[in-house]
Amino acid sequence: MAILRVMQPAFTSGELSPALWARVDVEKYRSGLKVAKNIFVHPHGGASNRSGLEFVGRTRGSGFAILLPFIFDAETDQTYNLEFSHLKMRVYRAGSPVLEAAKGITGVSVAAKAVVTCAAHGFADGDEVFIAGLSGMSALNNRNFIIRNVTTNTYQLEDLLGVAVSTLGMPAYAGGGTARRVYEIASPYTAEELRRVVFAQENDVMYLTHQAHPPMKLSRLGDANWMFSSLTFVPQIAKPTGVTGNAVFKRKGGATANVSYRITSVSASGAESAPSATVTVNVQYENEDGRRIRLTWNAATGASLYRVYRTDSGDGLLAETPVLEAEFGQTENSGSGKQPPASSAAGAPPVPTGVTGSIVYGKEMKYVVAAISDETGEESLPSEPATLRNDMVYRGNRNLLFWTATPGAGSYAVYRLDNGRYGYIGKTETTSFTDENITPDLASGPQEGNNPFNSVGNYPACVNFYEQRLAMGGTANVPAGLWLGQSANYENFGAASPVKASDAITLRIRSKEKNQIRAISESRGMAVFTTANEFNVAGSGEEIMTPTNMVVKKQSNRGSSWLQPIAVGDVMLFALARGGVIRDYSYEFSNDNFTGKDLTIMSRHLFEGRQVVSWAFAQSPYSIVWVVLDNGMCVSLTYMREHEVWAWTRHETDGVFEAVNVVAEGDEDAVYFVIRRTVDGKPQRYIERMHSRLFAVSADAFFVDSGLSYEGSATKTMRGLYHLEGKTLVALADGNVVRDLVVTNGTVTLPIAASKVHVGLPYEAELRTLDIDLGNVGELGTVQARNKAIANITLRVEKTRGIWAGPADDALVELKQREFENWSEAIRLATGDVELTPTADWTKGGTMIIKQFDPLPMTVLAIMPDLRVAS
């Protein structure tokens, strides 16, 4: 019976579903695993145990919370986690909550319920504060407390588990110390709404949407200075005010005469009233110079129109009009000859009253002025109209316009009304303009304001940016509606008449069924994800999108969940509306369409009956998508499309995962989780950050959850563990493992003093291979279901220590690594090939198990068992 050395050189298929454990014909079987728990796969093929989770803080009141990334400048570490909880928002930077300015403490009482004296602190009952720098009562230092029973100058302390803080038995307060409140602001979103809050960020501003709320803008003014504000969706620069003007014209002399007019009212059926009283106007009937006769009168009940008659001559009927005024040139007195009736017809309206006549110059000319921002080039809404009377037909006549300067304006555009529309007549950098009968350009009009999101039912569900426009979509009233703001003027959703290429865009995607837009992403065009389909919206051809050239193409019929897609390089990942399926989505040049594959098909057991509730992509250093499921489990996807790498693994902790977020910190993308744990019998929600996995020696390795680190003078006492009260912890102290440490009053005691300690909750990492398959082996055929025994296991490892391996859970053996180190010295990390010799029991599968029980690193690059196969 020969011994065969078998090799599995990669794990880039991740944990495969039991339904695939017989598919030895599938290529991914060769690099797959039965179990990959608290393991992640490297893109190059190896597998490592995940890093531990550092305790960052408790969510506000331990209530449900999500984390949103705010990345202003990763190069200068201006990156933030925004904790959204019920109607509140907190800010975290570099793994710590942002705090307000320090308030000096002048006293702490020795009492069962300690009272802190802090003059004019300004705190409120229920605020969370961080206390540090106390002399005497050092046990209170570097801790967060909830404050109760607040007075102007005092308050009491409560720990984060809700227990009043007693200072009995502590040394007396000896001076100093400060309290800093955890910075937070009011948020519009309730806890129940947080999963569907969608955001898009540009520099120091984040736009947020939710169908139950008007769109909001969140502005960062400083680390501890953030502000929510409503959006008006009109230009940011104000429209000009005080627009007025003077008409300049020349008058001619000539003969005059008195002309008389009378008005009648006419009903809808044609019944005409008797004429009004006569009004007489002295007119100049030669040398026309633009002066006009203006007649006005009061409304007559029931009149649908009015007739104007000249009654001093035989001219008779001059005009019919539905309005309460009429104008004629001084020489326009030729009528039809029809005379007014002597009396009112049956059913006629009342006789018009209040008839007046006057001489006016020229026709009404209306102007509006718009300010143009000196900084952004954005044009304001038009001013209120200014009305002048003039007749520009006559040489030398002109209109002079004036207005008040608008702050921030570098120039002004002037428009004149012509045939019911305003047209552009010129631009000026001053606050005056002269119109010398400039022909209005009706193809360029002023913009009209538009707020499509101004009422309940019209609030958008999602937001993003596309081609320098702010895009929002999916209101309750128009689920398939899309709105894009003006180019480079994000908050301006107005448009001119006729529209300009840079104007706001409104679009409704048509489909067979009601289709709710759930997400918008920028790719090759604008990717629009809805409840039933995926669409691509772009300008025609290769053109930039404008209000007049939009092209909508359906790409697929999958349907998306409310979870927002994430970008991984030039590929998008999105979760389907049903079934817990995640697909990639990218443009394929060969068929000019967006296509993709089901990334969960090989690991369906992790997703069946589940929904994805939170996810984030950490590009550096391992290209991993971190995913939280609705059952509280976390799974990770190592994804590198160009190398066909997509490997799922699972992650567990003493608690449940509820949310995940990623922000750049230093040279890595830091992964943050919201985790619900049970501590001292009470549910607590903590924010925890995955520690960097870059380390040189084992003493720097961090493989505990909800953990804290200490570095300083050698000590046995580890403090500050109040968030894990009553829990049994494990520690890595100067590179040596210390187990079974129970937290009492926030403290654990090491058996030996150490100067570098990582302490927290233990977790186990496990890597379990699929049944060995060698294809067809001579006369044996397949080795599947044949008795096998593993005589020896060779592992190729990197920076590894303390692992166990074997063919079964009850047959694991420890990798013994201590060679030249002293008994108190930390064992060095192993890199290269290591061997273990398990008990060689016969099994049908030939599975190998590798486990890490301790807070130590494990990276397996290849597994090479020596295998005996029965004939």
C-alpha positions in Angstrom: 0.0 0.0 0.0 1.8 3.1 -1.3 1.8 6.4 0.6 0.8 9.3 -1.7 1.7 12.9 -0.9 -1.3 15.0 -1.9 -1.2 18.8 -2.1 -3.8 21.5 -1.9 -1.9 24.7 -2.9 -4.7 27.2 -2.7 -8.1 28.0 -1.0 -9.4 30.5 -3.4 -12.8 28.8 -3.7 -13.5 29.4 0.0 -16.1 27.5 1.9 -18.3 25.4 -0.5 -21.9 24.3 0.1 -22.4 20.7 1.1 -24.4 20.3 -2.1 -21.0 20.7 -3.9 -19.0 18.2 -1.9 -19.5 15.6 -4.5 -18.7 17.8 -7.5 -15.1 16.7 -7.9 -15.5 17.6 -11.6 -15.8 21.3 -10.8 -12.6 23.2 -11.0 -13.3 25.1 -7.8 -13.4 21.9 -5.8 -9.6 21.8 -6.0 -9.3 25.0 -4.0 -12.4 24.7 -1.9 -13.0 24.0 1.8 -15.7 22.4 3.9 -15.4 25.0 6.7 -13.6 28.3 6.8 -14.5 29.8 10.1 -12.9 33.0 11.3 -10.7 32.6 8.3 -10.2 34.8 5.2 -8.6 33.9 1.9 -5.7 35.8 0.4 -6.1 36.7 -3.3 -2.9 34.7 -3.9 -4.4 31.6 -2.5 -3.4 31.2 1.2 -5.8 31.4 4.2 -5.3 33.3 7.5 -7.2 33.6 10.7 -8.9 37.0 10.9 -7.5 39.7 13.1 -9.1 40.4 16.4 -11.6 43.2 17.1 -10.5 46.2 19.1 -13.1 47.8 21.4 -13.9 51.4 20.2 -16.9 52.3 22.2 -20.5 51.6 23.0 -23.3 52.8 20.7 -25.5 55.6 22.1 -27.5 53.9 24.9 -26.5 50.5 23.4 -29.3 51.1 20.9 -29.3 49.9 17.3 -26.9 51.8 15.1 -25.3 51.8 11.7 -22.0 53.2 10.6 -21.5 55.4 7.5 -18.1 56.4 6.1 -17.1 60.0 5.7 -13.8 60.2 3.9 -12.6 63.8 3.3 -8.9 63.2 2.7 -7.4 59.8 3.4 -3.9 61.2 2.8 -4.2 63.3 5.9 -6.3 60.8 7.8 -9.4 62.9 7.7 -11.6 59.9 7.7 -14.6 59.3 9.9 -17.2 56.8 11.0 -20.6 58.3 11.5 -22.7 56.4 14.0 -26.4 56.9 13.3 -28.7 55.7 16.1 -32.2 56.6 17.0 -32.5 60.4 16.1 -28.8 61.0 16.9 -25.4 60.9 15.2 -22.0 60.5 16.7 -18.6 60.8 15.1 -15.5 58.6 15.3 -12.0 59.4 14.0 -9.0 57.0 14.1 -10.8 54.5 16.3 -12.0 56.9 19.0 -15.2 58.9 19.5 -14.9 62.6 18.9 -15.1 64.6 22.2 -16.1 68.1 23.0 -13.9 70.6 24.8 -12.7 69.6 28.3 -14.5 70.8 31.4 -12.4 71.0 34.6 -13.3 68.8 37.5 -12.8 70.3 41.0 -14.1 67.5 43.2 -15.4 63.9 43.4 -17.2 62.8 46.6 -16.5 59.5 48.3 -19.9 57.9 48.3 -22.0 55.0 47.1 -23.2 57.3 44.4 -20.3 59.6 43.7 -21.0 63.3 42.9 -18.6 65.1 40.6 -18.2 68.9 40.9 -17.6 70.6 37.6 -18.6 74.3 37.5 -20.9 75.4 34.7 -20.4 72.1 32.8 -23.4 72.5 30.6 -24.1 68.8 30.4 -27.5 67.2 30.4 -28.9 64.2 32.1 -28.1 61.1 30.0 -25.0 62.6 28.3 -21.9 60.4 27.9 -18.6 61.8 29.1 -15.0 60.7 29.1 -13.1 61.4 32.4 -9.3 61.5 32.6 -6.5 63.1 34.6 -7.9 62.7 38.2 -5.4 62.5 41.0 -6.4 60.2 43.8 -9.4 58.4 42.3 -7.4 57.0 39.3 -9.8 54.1 38.9 -12.2 56.6 37.3 -9.6 57.7 34.7 -9.9 57.0 31.0 -13.4 55.7 31.3 -16.7 56.7 29.8 -19.7 57.3 32.0 -23.4 58.3 31.7 -24.2 61.3 33.9 -27.3 61.5 36.0 -29.0 63.9 38.4 -27.4 66.9 36.8 -27.3 70.3 38.5 -25.6 73.5 37.3 -22.3 72.5 38.8 -22.5 68.8 39.7 -23.6 65.4 38.4 -23.5 61.8 39.4 -21.8 59.0 37.4 -23.3 55.8 36.0 -21.2 53.1 34.2 -22.2 52.0 30.7 -24.0 48.9 32.1 -26.3 51.2 34.0 -24.8 50.8 37.5 -24.3 53.9 39.7 -20.6 54.4 40.3 -19.4 54.0 43.9 -16.2 55.6 45.1 -16.3 53.9 48.5 -12.9 52.4 49.2 -11.1 54.5 46.7 -8.4 57.0 47.6 -9.8 60.5 48.1 -9.9 63.0 45.2 -6.6 64.8 45.2 -7.2 67.3 42.4 -7.2 67.8 38.6 -9.2 65.9 36.0 -11.4 66.8 33.1 -14.7 65.6 31.7 -15.3 65.7 27.9 -18.7 65.0 26.5 -19.0 62.6 23.6 -19.9 64.8 20.6 -23.3 64.1 19.1 -26.0 66.0 17.2 -29.7 65.4 16.4 -30.5 63.3 13.4 -33.8 63.1 11.5 -33.7 59.3 11.3 -35.3 56.8 13.7 -33.7 53.4 14.4 -36.3 51.6 12.3 -35.3 53.8 9.3 -31.6 53.5 9.4 -31.2 50.5 7.1 -32.6 52.5 4.2 -30.7 55.7 4.7 -28.7 56.3 1.5 -25.8 58.7 1.2 -23.5 60.3 -1.3 -20.5 62.4 -0.3 -18.6 65.2 -2.1 -15.7 66.8 -0.1 -17.1 68.2 3.2 -20.7 67.5 2.4 -22.8 64.4 2.5 -26.3 64.1 0.9 -28.7 61.7 2.6 -32.1 60.4 1.4 -34.9 58.3 2.8 -38.4 58.0 1.5 -39.9 59.2 4.8 -37.9 62.4 4.9 -36.9 65.3 2.8 -33.4 65.0 1.4 -30.8 66.3 3.8 -27.3 67.8 3.7 -24.7 67.0 6.3 -21.8 69.4 6.5 -18.5 68.9 8.3 -17.3 72.2 9.7 -14.8 70.6 12.1 -14.2 67.3 14.0 -16.7 68.4 16.6 -18.8 70.6 14.4 -21.3 69.0 12.1 -24.6 70.3 10.8 -27.7 68.9 9.1 -29.6 71.3 6.9 -32.5 71.1 4.5 -32.2 71.4 0.8 -34.1 74.0 -1.3 -32.9 72.8 -4.7 -32.7 76.3 -6.0 -29.5 78.2 -7.0 -27.2 79.0 -4.1 -26.7 82.6 -5.2 -29.6 84.9 -4.5 -31.6 86.6 -7.2 -31.1 90.3 -7.8 -33.5 92.8 -6.0 -34.6 96.3 -6.5 -34.7 96.0 -10.3 -36.1 99.2 -11.8 -35.5 101.5 -14.8 -36.2 104.5 -16.9 -37.6 104.7 -20.4 -35.9 107.2 -22.6 -37.9 108.4 -25.6 -38.6 111.4 -27.8 -42.0 113.1 -28.4 -43.2 114.8 -31.6 -45.7 117.6 -32.0 -48.8 117.6 -34.2 -52.5 118.3 -34.5 -54.8 116.9 -31.7 -58.5 116.1 -31.3 -60.8 114.7 -28.7 -61.8 111.1 -29.2 -64.7 109.4 -27.3 -65.0 105.7 -26.3 -67.7 103.5 -24.7 -67.5 99.9 -23.5 -70.1 97.2 -23.5 -70.1 93.8 -21.8 -71.0 90.5 -23.5 -72.1 87.2 -22.0 -70.9 83.8 -23.1 -74.2 83.4 -25.1 -73.6 86.7 -26.9 -76.1 89.0 -25.0 -74.6 92.5 -25.0 -75.2 95.2 -22.5 -75.9 98.9 -23.1 -72.7 101.0 -23.5 -70.9 102.6 -20.6 -70.5 106.2 -19.9 -68.4 108.0 -22.4 -64.7 108.7 -21.8 -62.9 111.3 -23.9 -59.2 111.4 -24.6 -57.3 114.2 -26.3 -55.1 112.4 -29.0 -52.5 113.5 -31.5 -53.6 112.2 -34.9 -50.5 113.0 -36.9 -46.7 112.4 -36.5 -47.0 109.1 -34.6 -44.2 109.0 -31.9 -45.1 105.9 -29.9 -47.8 107.4 -27.6 -50.8 105.2 -27.1 -54.4 105.5 -25.8 -55.0 103.2 -22.8 -58.5 102.4 -21.7 -59.4 100.5 -18.4 -62.7 99.6 -16.7 -64.2 97.5 -13.9 -65.3 93.9 -14.3 -69.0 93.2 -15.1 -70.4 90.1 -13.5 -71.1 87.4 -16.1 -69.1 89.0 -18.9 -67.0 86.8 -21.0 -65.6 89.6 -23.1 -65.9 93.4 -23.7 -66.4 95.5 -26.8 -64.7 98.9 -27.3 -66.5 101.4 -29.5 -65.4 104.8 -30.8 -68.6 107.0 -30.5 -67.6 110.4 -31.6 -67.5 109.3 -35.3 -68.8 106.6 -37.4 -65.9 104.2 -36.7 -67.9 102.1 -34.2 -66.5 98.8 -32.9 -62.7 98.9 -32.5 -61.9 95.7 -30.6 -63.1 92.8 -28.5 -61.1 91.7 -25.5 -61.6 89.4 -22.5 -59.4 91.6 -20.2 -60.2 94.8 -18.5 -58.0 97.1 -20.7 -57.3 98.0 -24.3 -54.6 100.0 -26.0 -54.5 101.7 -29.4 -52.0 103.9 -31.2 -53.1 107.5 -31.4 -53.9 107.1 -35.1 -55.5 103.6 -34.7 -59.1 104.7 -34.8 -60.5 102.8 -37.7 -63.4 100.6 -36.6 -65.9 98.2 -38.3 -68.7 100.7 -38.3 -70.8 98.6 -36.0 -72.4 100.8 -33.3 -73.1 99.9 -29.7 -76.7 98.8 -28.8 -79.0 101.5 -27.4 -80.1 99.2 -24.5 -79.1 95.9 -22.9 -80.2 92.7 -24.4 -82.1 90.1 -22.4 -79.6 88.2 -20.2 -76.8 90.7 -20.8 -74.3 91.4 -18.1 -74.3 94.7 -16.3 -73.1 97.8 -18.0 -69.3 98.3 -17.4 -68.4 101.0 -14.9 -65.2 102.9 -14.0 -64.1 103.5 -17.5 -60.9 105.6 -17.7 -58.8 106.8 -20.6 -55.2 108.1 -20.6 -52.2 108.6 -22.9 -49.2 106.3 -22.3 -46.0 106.0 -24.2 -45.2 102.9 -26.1 -45.9 99.3 -25.1 -45.2 97.5 -21.8 -41.7 95.9 -21.8 -40.9 93.5 -19.0 -37.3 92.7 -17.9 -35.8 90.3 -15.4 -32.2 90.1 -14.2 -30.3 87.0 -13.0 -27.1 87.1 -10.9 -24.1 84.8 -12.0 -21.9 83.5 -9.2 -18.3 84.7 -9.4 -17.1 81.5 -7.7 -19.2 78.7 -9.4 -20.7 80.4 -12.5 -24.2 79.3 -11.3 -27.0 81.6 -12.4 -29.6 82.7 -9.9 -33.4 82.6 -10.4 -34.6 85.7 -12.2 -35.5 88.8 -10.3 -39.0 90.1 -10.0 -39.9 91.7 -13.3 -39.4 95.4 -13.9 -42.0 97.0 -16.3 -41.2 100.0 -18.6 -43.2 101.6 -21.4 -41.4 102.5 -24.6 -41.5 102.1 -28.3 -38.1 100.9 -29.6 -39.2 101.4 -33.2 -38.2 105.0 -33.0 -34.5 105.8 -33.2 -32.9 107.0 -30.0 -35.4 105.4 -27.7 -33.9 103.1 -25.1 -34.6 101.6 -21.7 -32.2 102.0 -18.7 -32.2 99.2 -16.1 -30.8 99.4 -12.5 -30.7 97.0 -9.5 -29.0 96.3 -6.2 -25.7 94.4 -6.2 -26.1 90.7 -5.3 -23.4 89.3 -2.8 -21.2 86.9 -4.7 -22.2 87.9 -8.1 -19.5 88.5 -10.7 -21.9 89.4 -13.5 -25.6 89.6 -14.4 -27.7 88.3 -17.3 -30.6 90.4 -18.6 -33.8 89.0 -20.2 -36.7 90.7 -21.9 -40.2 89.4 -22.4 -41.2 88.7 -26.1 -44.3 86.9 -27.2 -44.9 85.5 -23.8 -41.3 84.2 -23.2 -38.2 85.8 -21.8 -35.2 85.9 -24.0 -31.6 86.8 -23.3 -30.5 90.3 -24.4 -27.2 90.8 -22.7 -24.7 90.4 -19.8 -23.0 93.0 -17.6 -20.6 93.1 -14.8 -22.1 96.3 -13.4 -25.6 96.8 -11.8 -27.0 98.6 -14.8 -27.9 97.8 -18.4 -29.1 99.7 -21.5 -31.5 98.1 -23.9 -31.5 99.8 -27.3 -34.0 97.5 -28.9 -31.8 94.4 -28.6 -33.6 91.4 -30.1 -34.3 88.8 -27.4 -32.7 85.4 -27.9 -35.7 83.2 -27.1 -33.5 80.1 -27.3 -31.8 81.2 -24.1 -34.2 82.1 -21.3 -33.8 82.4 -17.5 -34.2 79.3 -15.4 -37.2 78.4 -13.4 -36.9 77.1 -9.9 -38.0 73.5 -9.2 -38.1 71.5 -6.0 -39.4 68.0 -7.0 -39.0 66.8 -3.4 -41.1 69.3 -1.5 -43.8 67.2 0.1 -44.6 63.8 1.6 -44.7 61.2 -1.1 -42.1 63.1 -3.1 -39.0 62.3 -1.0 -36.4 60.3 -2.9 -35.2 56.9 -1.8 -31.7 57.0 -3.1 -28.9 59.4 -4.1 -25.6 59.4 -5.9 -23.5 61.5 -8.3 -23.4 61.1 -12.1 -21.3 63.2 -14.6 -21.0 66.1 -12.1 -24.7 66.0 -11.3 -26.5 65.1 -8.1 -28.9 62.3 -8.9 -31.9 61.2 -6.8 -34.6 58.7 -7.5 -37.5 56.6 -6.4 -40.1 58.6 -4.6 -43.3 57.0 -3.3 -45.4 58.9 -5.8 -43.1 58.3 -8.8 -41.2 55.1 -7.8 -39.4 54.9 -11.2 -38.6 58.6 -11.3 -35.1 60.0 -11.7 -34.0 63.6 -11.1 -30.6 65.0 -11.8 -29.5 68.5 -10.7 -27.7 70.9 -13.0 -24.2 70.1 -14.1 -21.7 71.1 -11.4 -24.6 72.8 -9.5 -25.7 69.9 -7.4 -28.5 71.5 -5.5 -30.1 73.3 -8.4 -32.9 71.3 -10.0 -34.1 74.1 -12.1 -34.3 74.5 -15.9 -34.6 77.2 -18.4 -37.2 77.5 -21.2 -36.2 76.1 -23.6 -33.9 73.8 -21.7 -30.1 74.1 -21.8 -27.6 71.2 -21.9 -26.5 71.9 -18.4 -30.1 72.1 -17.0 -31.6 69.7 -14.5 -32.9 66.4 -15.9 -36.2 64.6 -15.1 -36.8 61.1 -16.3 -39.3 58.3 -15.6 -38.2 54.8 -16.5 -41.0 52.8 -18.1 -41.4 49.1 -17.5 -44.1 46.4 -17.5 -44.6 46.4 -13.8 -44.3 48.9 -11.0 -40.6 49.4 -10.5 -39.2 51.1 -7.5 -35.8 52.6 -8.0 -33.6 51.4 -5.1 -30.1 52.4 -6.0 -28.1 54.6 -8.5 -24.5 54.0 -9.3 -22.1 55.5 -11.8 -20.4 53.1 -14.2 -20.4 53.1 -18.0 -23.4 55.3 -17.9 -25.7 55.5 -14.8 -26.6 52.1 -13.4 -30.1 52.1 -12.0 -31.2 49.2 -9.8 -34.9 48.6 -9.3 -37.2 46.0 -7.7 -37.4 44.0 -10.9 -34.8 45.2 -13.4 -31.4 46.8 -13.9 -31.1 49.7 -16.3 -28.4 51.7 -17.9 -29.1 55.4 -18.5 -26.7 57.5 -20.5 -26.4 60.2 -23.2 -26.9 59.0 -26.7 -23.8 57.6 -28.3 -20.8 58.6 -26.3 -22.2 62.0 -25.4 -22.6 63.5 -22.0 -26.1 63.2 -20.7 -28.3 66.3 -21.2 -32.1 66.9 -20.8 -32.7 66.1 -24.5 -30.5 63.1 -25.3 -31.2 60.5 -22.6 -31.2 56.8 -23.6 -32.5 54.1 -21.2 -31.6 50.5 -21.8 -32.7 47.5 -19.7 -29.7 45.3 -18.9 -31.1 42.4 -16.9 -34.2 41.2 -14.9 -32.8 40.3 -11.5 -34.2 43.0 -9.1 -32.3 44.6 -6.3 -32.7 44.8 -2.6 -32.5 48.1 -0.7 -28.9 47.5 0.1 -26.8 49.9 -1.9 -24.4 48.4 -4.5 -20.7 48.6 -3.8 -17.9 49.2 -6.3 -15.0 46.8 -6.4 -12.6 48.3 -9.0 -14.6 48.6 -12.2 -17.2 46.1 -11.1 -20.4 46.6 -9.0 -21.8 44.1 -6.6 -25.5 44.1 -5.7 -27.8 42.0 -3.6 -30.9 40.6 -5.1 -34.4 41.5 -3.8 -35.0 37.9 -2.7 -33.0 34.8 -1.9 -29.9 36.3 -0.3 -28.1 36.3 -3.7 -25.2 38.6 -4.5 -24.2 39.2 -8.1 -21.4 41.1 -9.8 -22.3 43.5 -12.5 -20.0 44.9 -15.1 -19.9 46.0 -18.7 -19.0 43.4 -21.4 -17.7 45.0 -24.5 -18.3 41.9 -26.6 -22.1 42.1 -26.3 -22.4 45.8 -25.4 -24.3 45.0 -22.2 -23.9 44.7 -18.4 -23.7 41.2 -17.2 -22.5 39.3 -14.2 -22.6 36.1 -12.2 -24.1 34.7 -9.0 -21.2 35.0 -6.5 -23.1 33.0 -3.9 -23.8 29.9 -6.0 -20.9 27.9 -4.6 -21.6 28.8 -1.0 -25.4 28.9 -0.9 -25.5 27.3 2.6 -24.3 30.6 4.0 -27.1 32.6 2.4 -30.2 30.3 2.2 -33.1 32.0 4.0 -31.0 35.0 4.8 -30.8 38.6 3.6 -27.7 40.8 3.4 -28.3 43.8 5.8 -24.9 45.6 5.7 -21.7 45.3 3.7 -18.5 47.2 2.9 -15.4 46.7 0.7 -11.9 46.8 2.2 -9.6 47.1 -0.8 -6.3 47.3 1.1 -4.6 45.0 1.9 -6.7 41.9 1.0 -9.5 43.0 -1.4 -12.3 41.7 0.9 -16.0 42.4 0.9 -17.3 42.2 4.5 -21.0 41.2 4.7 -23.4 41.1 7.6 -26.4 38.8 7.4 -29.8 39.2 9.1 -29.0 36.2 11.4 -26.1 38.1 12.9 -23.4 36.2 11.1 -20.6 37.9 9.2 -19.2 36.4 6.0 -16.4 37.7 3.9 -15.8 37.6 0.2 -12.2 37.7 -1.2 -12.9 39.1 -4.6 -10.5 39.7 -7.5 -12.4 39.4 -10.7 -9.4 39.7 -13.0 -8.0 36.5 -11.5 -11.3 34.7 -11.1 -10.9 34.8 -7.3 -14.1 34.8 -5.3 -14.0 32.9 -2.0 -16.5 33.1 0.9 -15.6 32.4 4.5 -17.6 32.8 7.7 -16.9 34.8 10.9 -18.3 34.3 14.4 -17.8 36.0 17.8 -19.4 36.0 21.2 -22.4 38.0 20.0 -24.0 38.9 16.7 -22.8 41.2 14.0 -25.3 44.0 13.1 -23.5 46.4 10.8 -20.1 46.9 9.1 -18.3 49.9 7.6 -14.9 50.6 6.1 -12.8 53.7 6.1 -9.2 54.4 5.1 -6.8 54.7 8.0 -3.1 55.0 7.4 -2.0 52.4 4.8 -5.0 50.1 5.2 -8.7 50.1 5.0 -10.0 49.7 8.5 -13.0 47.5 9.1 -15.5 48.5 11.8 -18.5 46.5 13.1 -21.5 47.1 15.3 -21.8 44.0 17.5 -24.5 43.1 20.0 -23.1 41.2 22.9 -24.6 40.1 26.2 -22.6 41.4 29.1 -23.5 41.0 32.8 -26.9 39.6 31.6 -27.7 42.7 29.5 -27.6 43.3 25.8 -24.9 45.8 24.8 -24.0 47.1 21.4 -20.3 47.9 20.7 -18.4 49.4 17.9 -15.3 47.4 17.3 -12.4 47.8 14.8 -10.6 44.9 13.1 -7.0 45.2 14.1 -4.3 45.4 11.4 -2.8 42.0 10.6 0.6 43.5 9.9 3.1 42.6 12.6 6.7 41.5 13.0 6.7 39.4 16.2 4.0 37.5 18.0 3.8 40.0 20.8 2.3 42.5 18.4 -0.3 40.1 17.1 -3.9 41.0 18.1 -6.3 38.1 18.0 -8.9 38.8 20.6 -12.4 40.3 20.2 -13.7 43.4 22.0 -10.2 43.7 23.1 -7.9 46.3 24.6 -4.1 46.7 24.4 -1.6 47.9 27.0 2.0 48.9 26.5 4.1 50.3 29.3 5.8 49.3 32.5 5.4 45.7 33.4 2.2 45.0 35.4 -0.1 42.2 36.3 -3.3 44.3 36.4 -5.2 45.1 33.2 -7.9 47.7 33.8 -10.6 49.3 31.7 -12.4 46.1 30.8 -15.8 47.3 32.2 -17.5 46.6 28.9 -16.7 42.9 29.4 -17.7 42.6 33.1 -18.0 39.0 34.1 -16.7 37.6 30.9 -13.9 35.0 30.7 -11.0 36.5 28.6 -7.8 35.4 27.0 -4.6 37.5 26.7 -1.4 37.6 24.8 1.1 39.0 27.3 4.6 39.7 25.9 3.8 37.1 23.3 2.7 34.4 25.7 -0.9 33.1 25.9 -2.8 33.5 29.2 -6.2 31.9 29.4 -9.2 32.0 31.8 -9.1 35.6 32.9 -12.4 36.6 34.5 -13.3 40.3 34.5 -14.2 41.7 37.9 -14.8 45.4 38.4 -13.3 46.0 34.9 -10.0 44.3 35.8 -8.2 41.0 35.2 -5.0 39.9 36.8 -2.2 38.2 34.9 -0.1 35.5 36.6 3.1 37.3 35.5 3.7 41.0 34.9 3.9 42.0 31.3 4.7 45.2 29.4 2.7 44.5 26.2 -0.7 42.9 26.6 -3.7 42.3 24.3 -6.7 41.0 26.2 -10.2 40.3 25.1 -12.7 37.6 24.2 -11.3 34.4 22.7 -12.5 33.0 19.4 -11.6 29.9 17.4 -10.4 29.8 13.8 -11.0 26.6 11.7 -10.0 25.4 8.3 -11.5 22.1 7.2 -10.7 20.6 3.7 -13.0 18.8 1.3 -12.7 15.1 0.9 -9.5 14.2 -0.9 -9.9 13.5 -4.6 -7.1 12.3 -6.9 -9.1 11.8 -10.1 -8.9 8.3 -11.5 -5.9 6.5 -10.0 -5.0 3.4 -12.2 -7.0 0.3 -11.3 -8.4 2.0 -8.2 -10.4 4.5 -10.1 -11.6 7.2 -7.8 -10.5 7.4 -4.2 -13.9 8.8 -3.2 -15.6 6.7 -0.5 -12.5 4.4 -0.1 -10.9 4.0 3.2 -8.0 6.3 3.7 -5.6 7.2 6.5 -3.5 10.3 6.8 0.0 9.3 8.1 1.5 12.7 8.2 0.5 16.3 7.5 2.9 18.8 6.1 1.8 22.4 6.2 3.4 25.3 4.4 2.8 28.3 6.7 3.7 31.9 7.1 4.1 33.8 10.4 2.2 31.1 12.2 2.2 29.7 15.8 0.2 27.5 18.0 -2.0 25.6 15.5 -3.5 22.2 15.8 -4.2 19.8 12.9 -5.5 16.3 12.3 -8.0 14.2 10.4 -10.8 14.6 13.0 -11.8 16.9 15.8 -10.8 14.3 18.4 -7.5 13.5 16.7 -5.9 16.9 16.5 -2.3 17.3 17.5 -0.5 20.6 18.4 2.3 22.0 16.3 5.2 22.0 18.8 7.4 25.0 17.9 9.6 25.9 20.9 13.2 25.2 20.0 15.8 27.6 21.4 13.6 30.1 23.3 13.8 30.4 27.1 10.7 29.1 29.0 9.5 32.7 29.6 10.4 33.9 26.1 7.7 34.1 23.4 7.9 31.3 20.8 9.0 32.6 17.4 6.6 32.5 14.5 7.1 29.8 11.9 7.4 30.3 8.2 8.0 27.4 5.8 7.1 23.7 5.9 6.1 22.2 9.3 5.0 18.6 10.0 2.5 17.0 12.3 1.8 13.4 12.8 -1.8 12.6 13.8 -3.2 9.3 14.7 -3.6 7.5 11.4 -7.3 6.3 11.7 -9.0 5.0 8.6 -11.8 7.3 7.2 -13.8 7.5 4.0 -13.2 11.1 3.4 -9.6 12.1 4.1 -10.6 15.5 5.5 -8.0 17.5 7.3 -8.7 20.0 10.0 -6.6 22.9 11.1 -7.6 25.0 14.1 -6.3 27.9 16.0 -7.6 28.0 19.6 -5.3 30.7 20.9 -4.9 34.5 20.2 -2.0 33.8 17.8 -1.6 34.2 14.0 -2.1 31.4 11.5 -1.5 31.5 7.8 -1.7 28.3 5.8 -0.4 28.4 2.2 -0.7 24.8 1.4 -1.7 21.4 2.9 0.3 18.3 2.0 -1.0 15.1 3.6 0.7 11.8 3.3 -2.2 9.5 2.3 -2.7 5.7 2.5 -5.6 4.4 0.3 -7.0 1.0 0.8 -7.3 -1.3 -2.2 
